[in-house]
Amino acid sequence: MSKAHRGKGIGDLASGGRGVCPVCKRDGVKLLYEQEVDGQKVKICKTCKATIANKK
């Protein structure tokens, strides 16, 4: 099967969905996961989302 459309949704985002994660401060990571941090909804990276989920 063809995989031509994989990741198509993040191509439409600014900078391809990449930026600085507000939690771990890493640069150039994909910010795809919306999470509430300090009372604000922000987009965070995959590793921070997993860390927050495992702490619960």
Phi, psi and omega in degrees: 000149181283146179239036185290335186256010181292128179080013183297324183294328181276346177292334180280341181286161178296134181057028179067023179083009182259153179178204180258125179289128182288345182270305185261353177065019176283147185255143175079019178261157178285128180254089188246348189249121180273127184217150177270118180233123181055039177080003180240144175274119180229160175266131183235170181279172184294319182291324178290324178296317179294321179296316180294319180294324181284337179284337182286000000 
